[in-house]
Amino acid sequence: MATITVSRKIQLPNPMLVSSDIPTIKLTYFNLRARAEPARLLLAYAGVSYEDDRLPLLGRISKNGLQRRLHIPMAVFPCSTWGGKEIAQSLAITRFLATKFGLAGRDNLESAQVDEIIHALQDVINSGYAVLHEKDEKKKGEMAAKHKEETIPTVLANIEKRLTSRGGQFLVGNTLTWADIQTFFFCSELCDQDVLKNVPAVANLVARIGTLPNIKAWVETRPSNPF
């Protein structure tokens, strides 16, 4: 188990959140980015220390991982603890962290606007996982082609419209939110980066998020994994 510490180089967006407010944090997932990386990016941005508990992969899932899955909430990874309290499900974890770190919107409307982007991206991420797990090779090829040629460009075009309609700097409230960081995660994981040429405002947003000191430091030093 490794303890990841991200240096505090930027001010936390929530001035009410100070070091004494941060309890012991642990995030458990396999040694992959995948479903846990959005939470890691939020933790990096906030500049907090946490235990990055990574389960080794032997084949698809390690025996240790299978055994531990039986003893965690909802029997799925990732899971986390915040001051000893367990939270399961990737979106629940990231939404909790975003709220704690002042990145979930300043009111109910902004929170809904953030969620709109998050769920639009999650639909496409889940579509990608469906392709990955499809066993019929012919069907898998057809699904992969549609995912690349239709699904991804469509969601990016829709996010481009949202971004430009709101000033072009940030997706919600003219300030950094979880929606921007999730968009960075989604786009940086794309195998075909050329698709971003069709969405210049999104590409610019992704580039700016990638230069935030703590995000940049995490991406440059995180474990190297295929996904």
Backbone as CSV, one residue per row, in Angstrom:
resi,resn,N_x,N_y,N_z,CA_x,CA_y,CA_z,C_x,C_y,C_z
1,MET,0.842,-1.188,0.000,0.000,0.000,0.000,0.884,1.247,0.000
2,ALA,0.612,2.135,-0.913,1.417,3.346,-1.009,0.617,4.522,-0.488
3,THR,1.316,5.457,0.118,0.675,6.688,0.549,1.082,7.787,-0.407
4,ILE,0.127,8.384,-1.066,0.382,9.411,-2.048,0.189,10.769,-1.394
5,THR,1.176,11.620,-1.468,1.073,12.961,-0.936,1.275,13.950,-2.068
6,VAL,0.311,14.790,-2.308,0.418,15.806,-3.340,0.711,17.135,-2.672
7,SER,1.746,17.813,-3.119,2.148,19.057,-2.473,1.081,20.123,-2.632
8,ARG,0.962,20.973,-1.623,0.009,22.072,-1.666,0.653,23.243,-2.404
9,LYS,0.293,23.392,-3.668,0.837,24.486,-4.457,-0.231,25.494,-4.862
10,ILE,-1.490,25.150,-4.631,-2.566,26.056,-4.973,-3.522,26.154,-3.798
11,GLN,-4.229,27.252,-3.711,-5.180,27.447,-2.619,-6.414,26.609,-2.843
12,LEU,-6.911,26.005,-1.800,-8.147,25.243,-1.919,-9.286,26.162,-2.329
13,PRO,-10.154,25.718,-3.222,-11.246,26.573,-3.680,-12.261,26.891,-2.595
14,ASN,-12.297,26.084,-1.543,-13.223,26.315,-0.443,-12.437,26.888,0.740
15,PRO,-12.540,28.202,0.998,-11.745,28.813,2.065,-12.082,28.306,3.448
16,MET,-13.242,27.633,3.597,-13.619,27.101,4.901,-12.952,25.762,5.183
17,LEU,-12.326,25.182,4.165,-11.695,23.880,4.308,-10.214,24.081,4.583
18,VAL,-9.783,23.781,5.786,-8.387,23.941,6.169,-7.824,22.587,6.553
19,SER,-6.517,22.533,6.775,-5.862,21.254,7.030,-6.502,20.476,8.159
20,SER,-6.925,21.183,9.203,-7.496,20.495,10.362,-8.831,19.840,10.048
21,ASP,-9.458,20.234,8.913,-10.744,19.662,8.538,-10.600,18.342,7.789
22,ILE,-9.379,18.003,7.389,-9.162,16.829,6.561,-8.820,15.636,7.436
23,PRO,-9.680,14.631,7.488,-9.402,13.435,8.279,-8.517,12.474,7.484
24,THR,-8.331,11.286,8.004,-7.601,10.256,7.267,-8.435,9.792,6.084
25,ILE,-7.807,9.764,4.906,-8.510,9.401,3.671,-7.825,8.189,3.060
26,LYS,-8.635,7.248,2.583,-8.110,6.068,1.899,-8.964,5.779,0.685
27,LEU,-8.309,5.522,-0.429,-9.007,5.177,-1.658,-8.485,3.835,-2.147
28,THR,-9.376,2.871,-2.292,-8.991,1.509,-2.683,-9.521,1.177,-4.066
29,TYR,-8.608,0.736,-4.916,-8.975,0.316,-6.274,-7.848,-0.566,-6.800
30,PHE,-8.030,-1.092,-7.984,-6.968,-1.859,-8.620,-5.874,-0.911,-9.098
31,ASN,-4.739,-1.469,-9.484,-3.621,-0.655,-9.951,-3.883,-0.201,-11.395
32,LEU,-4.925,0.614,-11.526,-5.372,1.171,-12.796,-5.842,2.596,-12.549
33,ARG,-6.007,3.363,-13.642,-6.659,4.668,-13.510,-8.171,4.423,-13.493
34,ALA,-8.748,4.178,-14.658,-10.143,3.754,-14.812,-11.106,4.481,-13.872
35,ARG,-11.880,3.725,-13.103,-12.967,4.312,-12.318,-12.497,5.105,-11.094
36,ALA,-11.259,4.910,-10.666,-10.783,5.625,-9.479,-10.059,6.922,-9.813
37,GLU,-9.662,7.095,-11.064,-8.821,8.253,-11.394,-9.514,9.601,-11.200
38,PRO,-10.817,9.733,-11.490,-11.456,11.021,-11.196,-11.336,11.428,-9.729
39,ALA,-11.484,10.483,-8.821,-11.322,10.799,-7.395,-9.883,11.185,-7.097
40,ARG,-8.927,10.479,-7.690,-7.514,10.814,-7.472,-7.196,12.220,-7.973
41,LEU,-7.797,12.601,-9.100,-7.567,13.941,-9.636,-8.121,15.016,-8.698
42,LEU,-9.288,14.774,-8.122,-9.853,15.727,-7.169,-8.991,15.829,-5.919
43,LEU,-8.512,14.706,-5.439,-7.637,14.713,-4.266,-6.320,15.427,-4.577
44,ALA,-5.828,15.228,-5.782,-4.605,15.919,-6.187,-4.840,17.419,-6.239
45,TYR,-5.918,17.824,-6.874,-6.216,19.252,-6.984,-6.314,19.910,-5.609
46,ALA,-6.971,19.212,-4.682,-7.159,19.775,-3.339,-5.876,19.783,-2.523
47,GLY,-4.875,19.030,-2.961,-3.602,19.031,-2.263,-3.629,18.334,-0.925
48,VAL,-4.435,17.284,-0.805,-4.524,16.571,0.465,-3.775,15.243,0.382
49,SER,-3.324,14.761,1.527,-2.652,13.473,1.598,-3.682,12.361,1.785
50,TYR,-3.445,11.224,1.143,-4.356,10.103,1.288,-3.621,8.807,1.007
51,GLU,-4.201,7.708,1.429,-3.629,6.400,1.148,-4.191,5.885,-0.165
52,ASP,-3.335,5.722,-1.133,-3.712,5.232,-2.452,-3.520,3.726,-2.450
53,ASP,-4.550,3.028,-2.006,-4.498,1.583,-1.799,-4.797,0.877,-3.110
54,ARG,-3.775,0.270,-3.724,-3.927,-0.337,-5.049,-3.804,-1.848,-4.959
55,LEU,-4.797,-2.533,-5.480,-4.793,-3.988,-5.491,-4.105,-4.482,-6.757
56,PRO,-3.174,-5.422,-6.641,-2.489,-5.934,-7.834,-3.423,-6.736,-8.707
57,LEU,-3.151,-6.704,-9.993,-3.949,-7.456,-10.960,-3.216,-8.719,-11.375
58,LEU,-3.876,-9.845,-11.231,-3.354,-11.120,-11.719,-4.392,-11.642,-12.694
59,GLY,-4.131,-11.491,-13.986,-5.175,-11.738,-14.959,-6.124,-10.557,-14.900
60,ARG,-7.386,-10.811,-14.788,-8.368,-9.728,-14.732,-8.442,-9.104,-13.337
61,ILE,-8.637,-9.953,-12.321,-8.773,-9.453,-10.956,-7.984,-10.367,-10.039
62,SER,-7.240,-9.792,-9.123,-6.440,-10.601,-8.223,-7.319,-11.365,-7.239
63,LYS,-6.806,-12.482,-6.733,-7.527,-13.246,-5.722,-7.766,-12.388,-4.488
64,ASN,-6.763,-11.604,-4.120,-6.898,-10.692,-2.985,-8.030,-9.704,-3.230
65,GLY,-8.106,-9.208,-4.463,-9.173,-8.273,-4.797,-10.540,-8.913,-4.697
66,LEU,-10.663,-10.142,-5.169,-11.947,-10.841,-5.092,-12.368,-11.067,-3.646
67,GLN,-11.425,-11.434,-2.801,-11.741,-11.671,-1.399,-12.141,-10.371,-0.700
68,ARG,-11.424,-9.299,-0.985,-11.718,-8.032,-0.324,-13.035,-7.442,-0.811
69,ARG,-13.396,-7.742,-2.059,-14.647,-7.228,-2.604,-15.836,-7.701,-1.782
70,LEU,-15.756,-8.890,-1.221,-16.854,-9.443,-0.449,-17.078,-8.702,0.856
71,HIS,-16.096,-7.906,1.269,-16.165,-7.260,2.579,-16.244,-5.743,2.489
72,ILE,-16.584,-5.212,1.311,-16.703,-3.768,1.165,-18.135,-3.415,0.810
73,PRO,-18.533,-2.163,1.034,-19.905,-1.758,0.721,-20.227,-1.967,-0.758
74,MET,-21.361,-2.494,-1.049,-21.856,-2.724,-2.409,-21.044,-3.749,-3.194
75,ALA,-19.993,-4.275,-2.597,-19.157,-5.313,-3.216,-18.553,-4.882,-4.544
76,VAL,-18.218,-3.589,-4.654,-17.587,-3.079,-5.866,-16.440,-2.137,-5.498
77,PHE,-15.502,-2.024,-6.412,-14.429,-1.039,-6.304,-14.645,0.034,-7.372
78,PRO,-14.207,1.270,-7.111,-13.458,1.700,-5.945,-14.345,1.867,-4.716
79,CYS,-13.668,1.909,-3.582,-14.315,2.283,-2.338,-13.351,3.207,-1.598
80,SER,-13.871,3.954,-0.663,-13.023,4.905,0.065,-13.471,4.996,1.512
81,THR,-12.589,5.561,2.304,-12.960,5.908,3.677,-12.562,7.345,3.927
82,TRP,-13.395,8.043,4.631,-13.159,9.447,5.014,-13.342,9.507,6.520
83,GLY,-12.246,9.597,7.224,-12.328,9.586,8.677,-12.923,8.304,9.219
84,GLY,-12.659,7.191,8.526,-13.158,5.893,8.973,-14.535,5.529,8.452
85,LYS,-15.226,6.463,7.810,-16.558,6.201,7.251,-16.414,5.745,5.799
86,GLU,-17.064,4.626,5.470,-16.907,4.051,4.142,-17.869,4.656,3.120
87,ILE,-17.354,4.852,1.909,-18.159,5.304,0.780,-17.799,4.428,-0.407
88,ALA,-18.792,3.869,-1.055,-18.572,3.040,-2.242,-19.197,3.724,-3.457
89,GLN,-18.908,3.171,-4.636,-19.388,3.645,-5.929,-18.593,4.883,-6.378
90,SER,-18.042,4.800,-7.581,-17.121,5.835,-8.052,-17.751,7.223,-8.108
91,LEU,-18.969,7.337,-8.630,-19.588,8.659,-8.711,-19.935,9.212,-7.340
92,ALA,-20.341,8.349,-6.428,-20.637,8.808,-5.067,-19.380,9.344,-4.398
93,ILE,-18.272,8.655,-4.602,-16.997,9.087,-4.015,-16.576,10.435,-4.593
94,THR,-16.596,10.551,-5.915,-16.133,11.787,-6.526,-17.071,12.955,-6.231
95,ARG,-18.370,12.706,-6.203,-19.301,13.790,-5.855,-19.079,14.259,-4.420
96,PHE,-18.843,13.331,-3.520,-18.562,13.692,-2.127,-17.309,14.552,-2.040
97,LEU,-16.245,14.123,-2.729,-14.998,14.885,-2.699,-15.171,16.257,-3.334
98,ALA,-15.886,16.297,-4.455,-16.106,17.573,-5.118,-16.850,18.543,-4.208
99,THR,-17.827,18.045,-3.478,-18.567,18.887,-2.544,-17.665,19.377,-1.417
100,LYS,-16.865,18.470,-0.872,-15.949,18.835,0.215,-14.948,19.896,-0.221
101,PHE,-14.506,19.807,-1.484,-13.456,20.699,-1.961,-13.998,21.920,-2.714
102,GLY,-15.308,22.147,-2.632,-15.887,23.339,-3.239,-15.954,23.292,-4.749
103,LEU,-16.082,22.088,-5.318,-16.048,21.928,-6.772,-17.355,21.395,-7.346
104,ALA,-18.402,21.381,-6.555,-19.666,20.776,-6.991,-20.742,21.799,-7.326
105,GLY,-20.367,23.080,-7.424,-21.346,24.126,-7.697,-21.662,24.915,-6.449
106,ARG,-21.954,26.197,-6.631,-22.176,27.082,-5.486,-23.626,27.107,-5.022
107,ASP,-24.536,26.544,-5.809,-25.937,26.452,-5.401,-26.553,25.243,-6.102
108,ASN,-27.831,25.025,-5.869,-28.476,23.832,-6.422,-28.486,23.826,-7.947
109,LEU,-28.684,24.990,-8.554,-28.689,25.057,-10.013,-27.319,24.686,-10.574
110,GLU,-26.261,25.271,-10.022,-24.924,24.946,-10.503,-24.595,23.476,-10.262
111,SER,-25.033,22.942,-9.140,-24.796,21.517,-8.863,-25.465,20.644,-9.918
112,ALA,-26.685,21.032,-10.328,-27.382,20.282,-11.368,-26.663,20.415,-12.706
113,GLN,-26.129,21.603,-12.986,-25.380,21.809,-14.230,-24.084,20.997,-14.239
114,VAL,-23.445,20.896,-13.094,-22.260,20.035,-12.978,-22.655,18.581,-13.236
115,ASP,-23.717,18.143,-12.577,-24.173,16.756,-12.733,-24.538,16.447,-14.184
116,GLU,-25.093,17.411,-14.895,-25.444,17.213,-16.294,-24.218,16.776,-17.104
117,ILE,-23.112,17.473,-16.904,-21.880,17.137,-17.620,-21.344,15.786,-17.152
118,ILE,-21.345,15.574,-15.841,-20.819,14.337,-15.284,-21.564,13.124,-15.841
119,HIS,-22.883,13.189,-15.848,-23.669,12.038,-16.289,-23.591,11.843,-17.797
120,ALA,-23.474,12.929,-18.552,-23.301,12.794,-20.000,-22.000,12.055,-20.300
121,LEU,-20.941,12.429,-19.603,-19.657,11.754,-19.790,-19.703,10.317,-19.291
122,GLN,-20.383,10.095,-18.164,-20.444,8.750,-17.606,-21.190,7.791,-18.524
123,ASP,-22.207,8.294,-19.200,-22.916,7.451,-20.171,-21.951,6.943,-21.236
124,VAL,-21.062,7.822,-21.698,-20.113,7.437,-22.743,-19.027,6.520,-22.178
125,ILE,-18.592,6.804,-20.965,-17.608,5.930,-20.318,-18.178,4.524,-20.169
126,ASN,-19.423,4.429,-19.724,-20.059,3.113,-19.577,-20.209,2.410,-20.923
127,SER,-20.479,3.191,-21.963,-20.556,2.628,-23.310,-19.206,2.038,-23.712
128,GLY,-18.128,2.723,-23.334,-16.793,2.211,-23.618,-16.493,0.931,-22.873
129,TYR,-16.937,0.850,-21.629,-16.748,-0.384,-20.861,-17.538,-1.535,-21.477
130,ALA,-18.716,-1.229,-22.022,-19.515,-2.266,-22.680,-18.776,-2.830,-23.880
131,VAL,-18.102,-1.964,-24.620,-17.288,-2.428,-25.750,-16.170,-3.327,-25.252
132,LEU,-15.499,-2.884,-24.206,-14.361,-3.621,-23.660,-14.737,-5.027,-23.224
133,HIS,-15.931,-5.185,-22.661,-16.332,-6.472,-22.096,-17.138,-7.338,-23.060
134,GLU,-17.438,-6.842,-24.240,-18.186,-7.630,-25.224,-17.336,-8.810,-25.696
135,LYS,-17.914,-10.005,-25.669,-17.179,-11.228,-26.015,-17.298,-11.612,-27.485
136,ASP,-18.382,-11.225,-28.112,-18.559,-11.522,-29.530,-17.695,-10.555,-30.337
137,GLU,-16.693,-11.055,-31.026,-15.716,-10.201,-31.692,-16.336,-9.357,-32.803
138,LYS,-17.253,-9.927,-33.558,-17.891,-9.152,-34.622,-18.700,-8.003,-34.039
139,LYS,-19.512,-8.334,-33.027,-20.324,-7.303,-32.378,-19.435,-6.263,-31.700
140,LYS,-18.339,-6.720,-31.103,-17.411,-5.816,-30.434,-16.837,-4.806,-31.424
141,GLY,-16.481,-5.268,-32.614,-15.955,-4.373,-33.630,-16.970,-3.323,-34.049
142,GLU,-18.218,-3.744,-34.212,-19.277,-2.817,-34.589,-19.520,-1.790,-33.480
143,MET,-19.528,-2.265,-32.239,-19.736,-1.368,-31.105,-18.596,-0.371,-30.980
144,ALA,-17.367,-0.851,-31.174,-16.189,0.011,-31.062,-16.219,1.107,-32.116
145,ALA,-16.613,0.741,-33.340,-16.682,1.717,-34.425,-17.725,2.798,-34.120
146,LYS,-18.889,2.379,-33.635,-19.931,3.346,-33.303,-19.493,4.237,-32.137
147,HIS,-18.821,3.639,-31.168,-18.352,4.406,-30.002,-17.378,5.494,-30.440
148,LYS,-16.466,5.132,-31.324,-15.441,6.076,-31.778,-16.000,7.120,-32.733
149,GLU,-16.837,6.686,-33.652,-17.268,7.561,-34.741,-18.525,8.366,-34.426
150,GLU,-19.333,7.889,-33.462,-20.591,8.577,-33.169,-20.697,9.027,-31.711
151,THR,-20.523,8.085,-30.792,-20.813,8.370,-29.383,-19.888,9.429,-28.815
152,ILE,-18.572,9.251,-28.980,-17.612,10.211,-28.428,-17.733,11.585,-29.092
153,PRO,-17.743,11.672,-30.428,-17.887,12.996,-31.046,-19.171,13.721,-30.650
154,THR,-20.250,12.959,-30.462,-21.526,13.588,-30.101,-21.471,14.220,-28.722
155,VAL,-20.958,13.493,-27.744,-20.915,14.066,-26.385,-19.957,15.249,-26.329
156,LEU,-18.847,15.159,-27.049,-17.904,16.286,-27.056,-18.510,17.514,-27.726
157,ALA,-19.266,17.307,-28.804,-19.925,18.426,-29.472,-20.950,19.084,-28.549
158,ASN,-21.674,18.281,-27.793,-22.656,18.825,-26.857,-21.986,19.605,-25.728
159,ILE,-20.876,19.099,-25.244,-20.144,19.804,-24.191,-19.521,21.088,-24.744
160,GLU,-19.058,21.042,-25.978,-18.536,22.250,-26.631,-19.598,23.351,-26.660
161,LYS,-20.831,22.978,-27.001,-21.918,23.951,-27.041,-22.175,24.539,-25.655
162,ARG,-22.195,23.670,-24.648,-22.402,24.152,-23.283,-21.280,25.121,-22.889
163,LEU,-20.060,24.737,-23.183,-18.898,25.534,-22.778,-18.907,26.901,-23.452
164,THR,-19.122,26.933,-24.749,-19.105,28.218,-25.458,-20.289,29.094,-25.062
165,SER,-21.429,28.487,-24.762,-22.601,29.271,-24.363,-22.424,29.906,-22.988
166,ARG,-21.466,29.387,-22.222,-21.234,29.900,-20.864,-19.922,30.675,-20.758
167,GLY,-19.450,31.160,-21.889,-18.283,32.039,-21.868,-16.989,31.408,-22.337
168,GLY,-16.931,30.077,-22.408,-15.772,29.407,-22.961,-14.637,29.122,-22.006
169,GLN,-14.733,29.600,-20.779,-13.646,29.375,-19.820,-13.864,28.142,-18.966
170,PHE,-15.056,28.033,-18.392,-15.402,26.893,-17.546,-16.818,26.440,-17.874
171,LEU,-17.132,25.204,-17.514,-18.412,24.625,-17.897,-19.583,25.105,-17.052
172,VAL,-19.312,25.496,-15.816,-20.402,25.893,-14.912,-19.970,27.096,-14.081
173,GLY,-20.811,28.123,-14.044,-20.622,29.225,-13.121,-19.384,30.067,-13.327
174,ASN,-18.758,29.970,-14.503,-17.547,30.733,-14.793,-16.456,30.536,-13.745
175,THR,-16.407,29.329,-13.207,-15.369,28.978,-12.232,-15.084,27.489,-12.339
176,LEU,-13.940,27.076,-11.855,-13.559,25.664,-11.940,-14.487,24.792,-11.098
177,THR,-14.961,23.692,-11.706,-15.772,22.720,-10.976,-15.324,21.306,-11.337
178,TRP,-15.946,20.364,-10.664,-15.727,18.944,-10.954,-15.997,18.635,-12.421
179,ALA,-16.951,19.336,-13.034,-17.279,19.091,-14.440,-16.067,19.321,-15.333
180,ASP,-15.282,20.348,-15.052,-14.093,20.639,-15.844,-13.022,19.562,-15.655
181,ILE,-12.840,19.140,-14.415,-11.822,18.123,-14.134,-12.236,16.778,-14.704
182,GLN,-13.527,16.461,-14.664,-14.004,15.208,-15.254,-13.854,15.233,-16.776
183,THR,-14.068,16.394,-17.370,-13.874,16.527,-18.814,-12.406,16.335,-19.169
184,PHE,-11.528,16.872,-18.339,-10.090,16.650,-18.525,-9.768,15.158,-18.462
185,PHE,-10.296,14.483,-17.469,-10.063,13.042,-17.332,-10.540,12.299,-18.572
186,PHE,-11.769,12.564,-18.977,-12.351,11.859,-20.120,-11.515,12.077,-21.375
187,CYS,-11.200,13.317,-21.654,-10.483,13.636,-22.890,-9.041,13.138,-22.871
188,SER,-8.399,13.192,-21.730,-7.002,12.747,-21.662,-6.878,11.237,-21.806
189,GLU,-7.965,10.507,-21.589,-7.952,9.060,-21.724,-8.308,8.590,-23.136
190,LEU,-8.713,9.490,-24.000,-9.124,9.102,-25.345,-7.936,8.581,-26.145
191,CYS,-8.132,7.463,-26.811,-7.070,6.905,-27.657,-6.843,7.775,-28.886
192,ASP,-7.918,8.324,-29.411,-7.835,9.177,-30.600,-7.949,10.639,-30.167
193,GLN,-6.802,11.289,-30.015,-6.803,12.683,-29.583,-7.207,13.641,-30.705
194,ASP,-7.202,13.156,-31.946,-7.577,14.013,-33.067,-9.021,14.481,-32.980
195,VAL,-9.857,13.736,-32.268,-11.259,14.119,-32.154,-11.405,15.478,-31.474
196,LEU,-10.425,15.868,-30.675,-10.491,17.154,-29.977,-10.291,18.339,-30.917
197,LYS,-9.781,18.073,-32.126,-9.609,19.159,-33.098,-10.948,19.754,-33.522
198,ASN,-12.000,18.977,-33.369,-13.335,19.441,-33.750,-14.039,20.205,-32.641
199,VAL,-13.428,20.227,-31.458,-14.026,20.925,-30.311,-12.954,21.805,-29.669
200,PRO,-12.598,22.909,-30.301,-11.465,23.724,-29.837,-11.628,24.295,-28.433
201,ALA,-12.849,24.639,-28.047,-13.049,25.178,-26.697,-12.816,24.101,-25.646
202,VAL,-13.289,22.893,-25.908,-13.042,21.776,-24.993,-11.550,21.458,-24.943
203,ALA,-10.899,21.438,-26.096,-9.463,21.164,-26.141,-8.685,22.191,-25.331
204,ASN,-9.089,23.451,-25.425,-8.435,24.510,-24.659,-8.659,24.331,-23.165
205,LEU,-9.891,23.960,-22.786,-10.191,23.703,-21.373,-9.329,22.571,-20.833
206,VAL,-9.250,21.483,-21.591,-8.459,20.326,-21.169,-6.995,20.713,-20.989
207,ALA,-6.467,21.512,-21.901,-5.074,21.945,-21.797,-4.858,22.797,-20.561
208,ARG,-5.818,23.684,-20.255,-5.673,24.548,-19.072,-5.754,23.755,-17.780
209,ILE,-6.678,22.793,-17.706,-6.770,21.960,-16.507,-5.476,21.177,-16.322
210,GLY,-4.917,20.714,-17.416,-3.689,19.932,-17.344,-2.480,20.702,-16.860
211,THR,-2.555,22.031,-16.884,-1.437,22.846,-16.396,-1.620,23.312,-14.953
212,LEU,-2.764,23.027,-14.346,-2.920,23.363,-12.924,-1.828,22.633,-12.136
213,PRO,-1.106,23.309,-11.263,0.091,22.721,-10.648,-0.094,21.343,-10.035
214,ASN,-1.131,21.175,-9.229,-1.304,19.883,-8.565,-1.780,18.790,-9.509
215,ILE,-2.619,19.164,-10.480,-3.042,18.202,-11.493,-1.835,17.772,-12.323
216,LYS,-1.048,18.729,-12.753,0.137,18.448,-13.562,1.113,17.552,-12.800
217,ALA,1.333,17.869,-11.513,2.259,17.075,-10.698,1.775,15.639,-10.555
218,TRP,0.471,15.466,-10.354,-0.073,14.112,-10.202,0.074,13.317,-11.489
219,VAL,-0.316,13.918,-12.600,-0.254,13.205,-13.881,1.181,12.799,-14.217
220,GLU,2.136,13.635,-13.864,3.536,13.342,-14.178,4.154,12.301,-13.265
221,THR,3.588,12.097,-12.091,4.215,11.196,-11.120,3.371,9.974,-10.762
222,ARG,2.154,9.886,-11.250,1.288,8.765,-10.901,1.838,7.469,-11.528
223,PRO,1.464,6.317,-10.982,1.906,5.045,-11.566,1.509,4.929,-13.025
224,SER,2.380,4.332,-13.813,2.112,4.172,-15.232,1.276,2.924,-15.474
225,ASN,0.100,3.117,-16.059,-0.808,1.994,-16.353,-1.392,2.179,-17.744
226,PRO,-1.820,1.105,-18.395,-2.388,1.232,-19.736,-3.707,1.999,-19.765
227,PHE,-4.473,1.935,-18.659,-5.725,2.696,-18.564,-6.140,2.809,-17.110
